[in-house]
């Protein structure tokens, strides 16, 4: 049974940091491209960061470049999103995704709220 379980969300003030984790099971983690998406109220889900299986190449949305870092641990089957210098516009539900082809697998999401 495939499972992706996000954690680490919560309330942060502007400028603060949060680290999201996505613990996975039920598939060969090291073979999958892992991504973080987010969806703010009234907006479409958007791709935030991706780490591609071969060589662990990373890519980021322009809105988070230089502030967010995606990484993964192939022993713990976990992908992380380190979020620094948070802004109110980062407020969203953050989802973990694992895919090789097609839509892949999704977690249930974790809420991140950035507010003073």
QUICOR-V456050 format. One record per pair of residues at least 24 apart in sequence whose ideal C-beta (glycine too) atoms are under 8 Angstrom apart, sorted by the first residue. I is the first residue (numbers start at 1). J is the second residue. D is the distance in Angstrom with one decimal. If there is no record, write none. Layout:
# QUICOR-V456050
i=<I & I>
j=<J & J>
d=<D & D>
This chain:
# QUICOR-V456050
i=<1 & 1 & 2 & 2 & 2 & 2 & 4 & 4 & 4 & 4 & 4 & 4 & 4 & 5 & 5 & 6 & 6 & 6 & 6 & 6 & 6 & 6 & 7 & 8 & 9 & 9 & 9 & 9 & 10 & 10 & 10 & 11 & 11 & 11 & 12 & 12 & 12 & 12 & 13 & 13 & 13 & 13 & 14 & 14 & 14 & 14 & 14 & 14 & 15 & 15 & 16 & 16 & 17 & 17 & 17 & 17 & 17 & 18 & 18 & 18 & 19 & 19 & 19 & 19 & 20 & 20 & 20 & 20 & 20 & 20 & 20 & 21 & 21 & 21 & 22 & 22 & 22 & 22 & 22 & 22 & 23 & 23 & 23 & 24 & 24 & 24 & 24 & 24 & 25 & 27 & 27 & 29 & 29 & 29 & 29 & 30 & 31 & 32 & 32 & 32 & 32 & 33 & 33 & 33 & 33 & 34 & 34 & 34 & 34 & 34 & 34 & 35 & 35 & 35 & 35 & 35 & 36 & 36 & 36 & 36 & 36 & 36 & 36 & 37 & 37 & 37 & 38 & 38 & 38 & 38 & 38 & 38 & 39 & 39 & 39 & 39 & 40 & 40 & 40 & 40 & 43 & 45 & 48 & 48 & 49 & 51 & 63 & 64 & 83 & 86 & 86 & 87 & 88 & 88 & 89 & 90 & 91>
j=<25 & 26 & 26 & 27 & 98 & 105 & 96 & 97 & 98 & 105 & 106 & 107 & 108 & 107 & 108 & 94 & 95 & 96 & 107 & 108 & 109 & 110 & 110 & 110 & 94 & 110 & 111 & 112 & 111 & 112 & 113 & 113 & 114 & 115 & 86 & 112 & 113 & 114 & 86 & 114 & 115 & 116 & 86 & 87 & 88 & 114 & 115 & 116 & 85 & 86 & 86 & 114 & 82 & 83 & 84 & 85 & 86 & 83 & 86 & 112 & 80 & 81 & 82 & 83 & 80 & 81 & 83 & 94 & 96 & 110 & 112 & 78 & 79 & 80 & 78 & 79 & 80 & 81 & 96 & 107 & 76 & 77 & 78 & 77 & 78 & 79 & 96 & 98 & 77 & 98 & 105 & 72 & 74 & 77 & 98 & 74 & 100 & 98 & 99 & 100 & 104 & 98 & 99 & 100 & 104 & 70 & 72 & 79 & 96 & 97 & 98 & 70 & 96 & 97 & 98 & 99 & 70 & 79 & 81 & 94 & 95 & 96 & 97 & 94 & 95 & 97 & 90 & 92 & 93 & 94 & 95 & 112 & 92 & 93 & 95 & 109 & 89 & 91 & 92 & 93 & 92 & 95 & 81 & 94 & 81 & 79 & 89 & 90 & 112 & 112 & 114 & 114 & 114 & 115 & 114 & 114 & 115>
d=<7.7 & 5.0 & 3.8 & 5.4 & 7.9 & 5.0 & 4.9 & 7.7 & 6.3 & 5.7 & 6.5 & 3.6 & 7.9 & 6.1 & 7.3 & 6.6 & 7.0 & 5.2 & 4.6 & 6.8 & 6.1 & 4.1 & 6.1 & 6.4 & 6.3 & 3.4 & 4.9 & 4.7 & 7.6 & 7.1 & 7.3 & 4.9 & 7.9 & 6.9 & 5.1 & 7.2 & 7.3 & 5.3 & 7.8 & 7.2 & 7.2 & 5.4 & 6.3 & 6.0 & 6.2 & 6.0 & 7.8 & 5.8 & 6.0 & 6.7 & 5.5 & 7.7 & 7.1 & 6.2 & 4.7 & 7.6 & 6.7 & 5.0 & 6.6 & 6.3 & 6.2 & 7.1 & 5.2 & 7.1 & 6.6 & 4.2 & 6.9 & 5.8 & 8.0 & 6.2 & 7.5 & 5.7 & 7.6 & 5.6 & 6.4 & 4.7 & 7.5 & 8.0 & 3.4 & 5.8 & 7.4 & 6.9 & 5.0 & 4.8 & 6.7 & 7.4 & 7.7 & 6.3 & 6.4 & 6.7 & 7.0 & 7.7 & 6.2 & 4.1 & 7.5 & 4.6 & 6.6 & 4.4 & 6.3 & 5.8 & 7.3 & 7.5 & 5.7 & 6.9 & 8.0 & 7.5 & 5.7 & 4.3 & 7.2 & 7.1 & 5.7 & 7.9 & 7.5 & 4.5 & 8.0 & 7.4 & 6.3 & 7.5 & 4.7 & 6.0 & 7.1 & 6.2 & 7.5 & 7.2 & 4.7 & 6.0 & 7.7 & 3.8 & 6.6 & 4.8 & 7.0 & 7.6 & 5.6 & 5.3 & 7.1 & 7.8 & 7.9 & 6.2 & 4.2 & 8.0 & 7.9 & 7.1 & 7.2 & 7.3 & 6.2 & 6.8 & 7.5 & 7.6 & 7.4 & 7.8 & 4.6 & 6.1 & 5.0 & 6.2 & 7.8 & 5.1 & 7.2>
